[in-house]
Amino acid sequence: MWQRFSRGLARVEAASVGALILFAAVMLCVQITARALFNHSFSWAEESVRYAIIWMVFLSCGLAFRQDAHINIDVLRQLLPGPARKVLEVIIILACAALAGLLVWYGGAMVATLYRFGQVSPAMEAPMYLFYLAIPVSGVLMLIRLGESLVRVLRCKPAPATAPVLAG
């Protein structure tokens, strides 16, 4: 059951990231075309692309943890024997989980503060808490994926392949 949930969540994450990439590319093309051909620009276009990219980056973090695709330096990991390597991997996962927990905690506090004050974005006049919500949401997604990684390391299973995220 958990595997089904994890694959479904990965599909939602990947589809969201793909939709945000597509939105940013189309919006930039529309903005460039409008400026070049019609000498007109949309005041909100660049801001919407900026926030789409921010959401895209934060959502991608959970997927990267799922696929063990974050950049890492593994010299020490390669030099250690099996049991010591496992201990090191658990320590790394727990440290990453602590940082993801801080993202959830402080990101949530920031979102609550922005919600209370009612701050809006300059061009789109959208509530700013919607954009900052990417921080705690990505923290929760990272905690889910780090939990999966911890179980995988403790059970000595390899990371899932990178290809089946969309097809899985």
Backbone hydrogen bonds, N-H to C=O, Kabsch-Sander energy under -0.5 kcal/mol:
donor,donor_aa,acceptor,acceptor_aa,energy
5,F,1,M,-2.2
6,S,2,W,-3.0
7,R,3,Q,-2.7
8,G,4,R,-2.5
9,L,5,F,-2.9
10,A,6,S,-2.4
11,R,7,R,-2.2
12,V,8,G,-2.3
13,E,9,L,-2.8
14,A,10,A,-2.9
15,A,11,R,-2.8
16,S,12,V,-2.5
17,V,13,E,-2.7
18,G,14,A,-2.7
19,A,15,A,-2.7
20,L,16,S,-2.4
21,I,17,V,-2.3
22,L,18,G,-2.6
23,F,19,A,-2.8
24,A,20,L,-2.5
25,A,21,I,-2.5
26,V,22,L,-2.7
27,M,23,F,-2.9
28,L,24,A,-2.3
29,C,25,A,-2.2
30,V,26,V,-2.8
31,Q,27,M,-2.5
32,I,28,L,-2.6
33,T,29,C,-2.6
34,A,30,V,-2.8
35,R,31,Q,-2.1
36,A,32,I,-2.8
37,L,33,T,-2.9
38,F,33,T,-0.7
38,F,34,A,-1.2
39,N,35,R,-0.8
40,H,34,A,-2.0
43,S,41,S,-0.5
45,A,42,F,-0.9
46,E,42,F,-0.5
48,S,44,W,-2.4
49,V,45,A,-2.1
50,R,46,E,-2.2
51,Y,47,E,-2.2
52,A,48,S,-2.0
53,I,49,V,-2.4
54,I,50,R,-2.0
55,W,51,Y,-2.4
56,M,52,A,-2.5
57,V,53,I,-2.6
58,F,54,I,-2.3
59,L,55,W,-2.7
60,S,56,M,-1.8
61,C,57,V,-0.9
61,C,58,F,-0.6
62,G,58,F,-0.6
62,G,59,L,-0.5
63,L,59,L,-1.0
64,A,60,S,-2.4
65,F,61,C,-2.0
66,R,62,G,-2.1
67,Q,63,L,-1.9
68,D,65,F,-0.7
69,A,64,A,-3.2
70,H,64,A,-0.5
74,D,72,N,-0.7
78,Q,74,D,-2.2
79,L,75,V,-1.7
80,L,76,L,-1.6
85,R,81,P,-2.7
86,K,82,G,-2.2
87,V,83,P,-1.9
88,L,84,A,-2.4
89,E,85,R,-2.6
90,V,86,K,-2.2
91,I,87,V,-2.4
92,I,88,L,-2.5
93,I,89,E,-2.4
94,L,90,V,-2.6
95,A,91,I,-2.3
96,C,92,I,-2.5
97,A,93,I,-2.5
98,A,94,L,-2.1
99,L,95,A,-2.0
100,A,96,C,-2.5
101,G,97,A,-2.5
102,L,98,A,-1.8
103,L,99,L,-1.9
104,V,100,A,-2.1
105,W,101,G,-2.8
106,Y,102,L,-2.7
107,G,102,L,-0.6
107,G,103,L,-1.7
108,G,104,V,-2.1
109,A,105,W,-1.8
110,M,106,Y,-2.3
111,V,107,G,-2.4
112,A,108,G,-2.4
113,T,109,A,-2.2
114,L,110,M,-2.6
115,Y,111,V,-2.4
116,R,112,A,-2.3
117,F,113,T,-2.3
118,G,114,L,-1.5
119,Q,114,L,-1.0
121,S,126,A,-2.7
125,E,121,S,-0.9
128,M,119,Q,-2.6
130,L,127,P,-1.2
131,F,127,P,-0.5
131,F,128,M,-0.9
132,Y,128,M,-2.0
133,L,129,Y,-1.2
134,A,131,F,-1.1
135,I,132,Y,-1.6
137,V,133,L,-2.0
138,S,134,A,-2.1
139,G,135,I,-1.9
140,V,136,P,-2.3
141,L,137,V,-2.3
142,M,138,S,-2.7
143,L,139,G,-2.3
144,I,140,V,-2.2
145,R,141,L,-2.3
146,L,142,M,-2.9
147,G,143,L,-2.2
148,E,144,I,-1.9
149,S,145,R,-2.3
150,L,146,L,-2.6
151,V,147,G,-2.2
152,R,148,E,-2.6
153,V,149,S,-2.8
154,L,150,L,-2.5
155,R,151,V,-1.8
156,C,153,V,-1.0
157,K,152,R,-2.6
165,V,162,T,-0.9
166,L,163,A,-0.8
167,A,163,A,-0.7
168,G,164,P,-3.3
